[in-house]
Amino acid sequence: MIRIRAYQNGDEQELWSLFFETMDTNSGKSKQPLQVEPWNVELFHPERWQQTLAQVKPYVATLDGQIVGFADLNPDGSIEHFFCLQIGDNGIAKRLLRRLLGVAQHRKINCLHMRVSQHAKAFFEGQGFYLVQTSSVCFDKDLEDSFAMERKL
């Protein structure tokens, strides 16, 4: 059963692992172990990651007790982190998005906005988001498309 809960101290390592795994998988590029490991080790700063999570207060999706996704909603309606294993395939992303929509309604936020990868674009379009702008970003020395999307509430 999928459950959505608030971030808790102690989630940091598991959330980083999920973040890293989905960034690598969702980029659509197969990376060699020598490319992946240094990137993971270089970017993981436990104190900084814990500060980030404490600030954005993500919602965490669990399936049978295992963390399988997380997402956050800033006061301005921006979604900075939205990461799930197998986005769109098993209801995890939809459940997380429903939680964010409920939080946005409670906070009287009238527009959600975020940047998404090519991999996530179709999912968010299917959830009522529309494309605002396409740009290219450098990710691990490769240029990849990034899509600014919005959803009016």
Contacts in CASP RR format, 6 or more apart in sequence:
PFRMAT RR
TARGET T0000
AUTHOR 0000-0000-0000
METHOD contacts of the structure
MODEL  1
MIRIRAYQNGDEQELWSLFFETMDTNSGKSKQPLQVEPWNVELFHPERWQ
QTLAQVKPYVATLDGQIVGFADLNPDGSIEHFFCLQIGDNGIAKRLLRRL
LGVAQHRKINCLHMRVSQHAKAFFEGQGFYLVQTSSVCFDKDLEDSFAME
RKL
1 63 0 8 1.000
1 64 0 8 1.000
2 61 0 8 1.000
2 62 0 8 1.000
2 63 0 8 1.000
2 68 0 8 1.000
2 90 0 8 1.000
2 91 0 8 1.000
2 92 0 8 1.000
2 95 0 8 1.000
3 61 0 8 1.000
3 62 0 8 1.000
3 63 0 8 1.000
3 65 0 8 1.000
4 59 0 8 1.000
4 60 0 8 1.000
4 61 0 8 1.000
4 62 0 8 1.000
4 95 0 8 1.000
4 96 0 8 1.000
4 99 0 8 1.000
5 59 0 8 1.000
5 60 0 8 1.000
5 62 0 8 1.000
6 57 0 8 1.000
6 59 0 8 1.000
6 60 0 8 1.000
7 15 0 8 1.000
7 53 0 8 1.000
7 54 0 8 1.000
7 57 0 8 1.000
7 58 0 8 1.000
7 59 0 8 1.000
7 60 0 8 1.000
7 70 0 8 1.000
8 60 0 8 1.000
9 50 0 8 1.000
11 53 0 8 1.000
11 60 0 8 1.000
11 67 0 8 1.000
12 46 0 8 1.000
12 49 0 8 1.000
12 50 0 8 1.000
12 53 0 8 1.000
13 46 0 8 1.000
14 67 0 8 1.000
15 49 0 8 1.000
15 53 0 8 1.000
15 58 0 8 1.000
15 60 0 8 1.000
15 67 0 8 1.000
15 70 0 8 1.000
16 44 0 8 1.000
16 49 0 8 1.000
18 67 0 8 1.000
18 68 0 8 1.000
18 69 0 8 1.000
18 70 0 8 1.000
18 83 0 8 1.000
18 85 0 8 1.000
19 70 0 8 1.000
19 81 0 8 1.000
19 83 0 8 1.000
20 40 0 8 1.000
20 43 0 8 1.000
20 44 0 8 1.000
21 85 0 8 1.000
22 83 0 8 1.000
22 84 0 8 1.000
22 85 0 8 1.000
22 87 0 8 1.000
23 83 0 8 1.000
23 139 0 8 1.000
24 31 0 8 1.000
24 36 0 8 1.000
26 87 0 8 1.000
26 117 0 8 1.000
26 119 0 8 1.000
26 120 0 8 1.000
27 117 0 8 1.000
27 119 0 8 1.000
27 139 0 8 1.000
27 140 0 8 1.000
27 142 0 8 1.000
27 144 0 8 1.000
28 118 0 8 1.000
28 119 0 8 1.000
29 140 0 8 1.000
29 142 0 8 1.000
31 140 0 8 1.000
35 140 0 8 1.000
39 140 0 8 1.000
56 72 0 8 1.000
56 74 0 8 1.000
56 80 0 8 1.000
56 81 0 8 1.000
57 72 0 8 1.000
58 70 0 8 1.000
58 71 0 8 1.000
58 72 0 8 1.000
58 81 0 8 1.000
59 70 0 8 1.000
59 71 0 8 1.000
59 72 0 8 1.000
59 96 0 8 1.000
59 99 0 8 1.000
59 100 0 8 1.000
59 103 0 8 1.000
60 67 0 8 1.000
60 69 0 8 1.000
60 70 0 8 1.000
61 67 0 8 1.000
61 68 0 8 1.000
61 69 0 8 1.000
61 70 0 8 1.000
61 71 0 8 1.000
61 84 0 8 1.000
61 92 0 8 1.000
61 95 0 8 1.000
61 96 0 8 1.000
62 68 0 8 1.000
63 90 0 8 1.000
63 92 0 8 1.000
68 84 0 8 1.000
68 85 0 8 1.000
68 92 0 8 1.000
69 83 0 8 1.000
69 84 0 8 1.000
69 85 0 8 1.000
69 92 0 8 1.000
69 96 0 8 1.000
70 81 0 8 1.000
70 82 0 8 1.000
70 83 0 8 1.000
70 84 0 8 1.000
70 96 0 8 1.000
71 79 0 8 1.000
71 81 0 8 1.000
71 82 0 8 1.000
71 83 0 8 1.000
71 84 0 8 1.000
71 96 0 8 1.000
71 97 0 8 1.000
71 99 0 8 1.000
71 100 0 8 1.000
72 79 0 8 1.000
72 80 0 8 1.000
72 81 0 8 1.000
72 82 0 8 1.000
73 79 0 8 1.000
73 100 0 8 1.000
73 103 0 8 1.000
73 104 0 8 1.000
73 107 0 8 1.000
73 109 0 8 1.000
73 112 0 8 1.000
74 80 0 8 1.000
75 107 0 8 1.000
75 109 0 8 1.000
76 109 0 8 1.000
77 104 0 8 1.000
77 109 0 8 1.000
77 111 0 8 1.000
77 112 0 8 1.000
77 113 0 8 1.000
78 112 0 8 1.000
78 113 0 8 1.000
78 114 0 8 1.000
79 100 0 8 1.000
79 112 0 8 1.000
79 113 0 8 1.000
79 114 0 8 1.000
80 114 0 8 1.000
82 93 0 8 1.000
82 96 0 8 1.000
82 97 0 8 1.000
82 114 0 8 1.000
82 116 0 8 1.000
82 120 0 8 1.000
84 92 0 8 1.000
84 93 0 8 1.000
84 96 0 8 1.000
85 92 0 8 1.000
86 92 0 8 1.000
87 93 0 8 1.000
87 119 0 8 1.000
87 120 0 8 1.000
87 123 0 8 1.000
88 94 0 8 1.000
88 123 0 8 1.000
93 123 0 8 1.000
94 127 0 8 1.000
97 127 0 8 1.000
100 112 0 8 1.000
101 112 0 8 1.000
101 153 0 8 1.000
104 112 0 8 1.000
104 153 0 8 1.000
105 153 0 8 1.000
109 153 0 8 1.000
110 152 0 8 1.000
110 153 0 8 1.000
111 150 0 8 1.000
111 151 0 8 1.000
111 152 0 8 1.000
111 153 0 8 1.000
112 129 0 8 1.000
112 150 0 8 1.000
112 151 0 8 1.000
112 153 0 8 1.000
113 132 0 8 1.000
113 148 0 8 1.000
113 149 0 8 1.000
113 150 0 8 1.000
113 151 0 8 1.000
114 124 0 8 1.000
114 129 0 8 1.000
114 148 0 8 1.000
114 149 0 8 1.000
115 146 0 8 1.000
115 147 0 8 1.000
115 148 0 8 1.000
115 149 0 8 1.000
116 124 0 8 1.000
116 146 0 8 1.000
116 147 0 8 1.000
116 149 0 8 1.000
117 144 0 8 1.000
117 145 0 8 1.000
117 146 0 8 1.000
117 147 0 8 1.000
118 144 0 8 1.000
118 145 0 8 1.000
118 147 0 8 1.000
121 131 0 8 1.000
121 147 0 8 1.000
121 149 0 8 1.000
124 149 0 8 1.000
124 151 0 8 1.000
125 131 0 8 1.000
125 149 0 8 1.000
127 151 0 8 1.000
128 151 0 8 1.000
129 149 0 8 1.000
129 150 0 8 1.000
129 151 0 8 1.000
130 149 0 8 1.000
130 150 0 8 1.000
130 151 0 8 1.000
131 147 0 8 1.000
131 148 0 8 1.000
131 149 0 8 1.000
132 148 0 8 1.000
132 149 0 8 1.000
132 150 0 8 1.000
133 147 0 8 1.000
133 148 0 8 1.000
134 145 0 8 1.000
134 146 0 8 1.000
134 147 0 8 1.000
134 148 0 8 1.000
135 145 0 8 1.000
135 146 0 8 1.000
135 148 0 8 1.000
136 143 0 8 1.000
136 144 0 8 1.000
136 145 0 8 1.000
136 146 0 8 1.000
137 143 0 8 1.000
137 144 0 8 1.000
137 145 0 8 1.000
137 146 0 8 1.000
138 144 0 8 1.000
END
